[in-house]
């Protein structure tokens, strides 16, 4: 199986340092500061303050539920959490602000006609203003360091991030880390994991391998990083925080070790690319079932201004094959076949006894641009996607199985040599 490291090599799951955080309710009517060293402590204190039994906590900026202690420890101090009950719908800060403006200022609905009339009557003056504004905007976009564009970094607590690119790298990593912790939470809380030692071993070792691959690709930090030299290839409009997995090896060296163990034929590498242009322009990739976005206006450059950076938070990475409805149930179904005694764990391709799950296929569907699309909030379709997972059970004749085994051998050999 995928026992890449013995249990003594795994870091102990203990609480982190005591830090200050902010908690509020779904209406944002009350806000408190609390100190906590773990997600459990934060929940307990928030539950007491808001009188919500078994409360759940969400990131106010993007509405993501925080369910995992490891993910919680990657979040900065003083970040704002929304506290809510089990079935409460939590809206992001952006959604609340938009709804408030819409309900309180209905006259804004007519602003388009007024603006069009004003521009028509003042074309020379407007053209000059727009030219100067664009020149100033281009200058701000090119700036990178905190000292060159201090306003862009307002509200970003991490003083270690000295450039915009470093901040955007972390934003990309956080989104992929969120998918890992969601995957881990869903797979380890099921009854089969708790009741079957064989299922627990399969799932734990799959998660270990996921973590190693993510570490090797730096949690796909280049996804939002405009300094990355490799970029995704899109059709033009006129066409159709690192984690230490071996305690005695420093994180950066461990990352390099994994990278050097992947081999030349790693099919994941093609998806390790930036989604933006060299200046940081992103464009929506469209609804999950479309080849491209239908809206020309769905573009953004979060490097341009603090406002754009905030708006970029509501752009989503959308799984075409859905993670909760499709990919994770497929993993559990195949794990169940592997642990059953009726001989149902067969490789369909070679008609042989299954040896393991197609870990690489599942990895591609969960964490990479093979299955992810960056979309404007309007193009984030939350209805059921009519796609199925390609994950399956594989045997020792499958190329994927051979690749994983070779990766494990390379990794063990390099780790032993390093130690």
Order of alpha helices (4+ residues) and beta strands (2+ residues): beta-beta-alpha-beta-alpha-beta-alpha-alpha-alpha-alpha-alpha-alpha-alpha-beta-beta-alpha-beta-alpha-beta-beta-beta-alpha-beta-beta-alpha
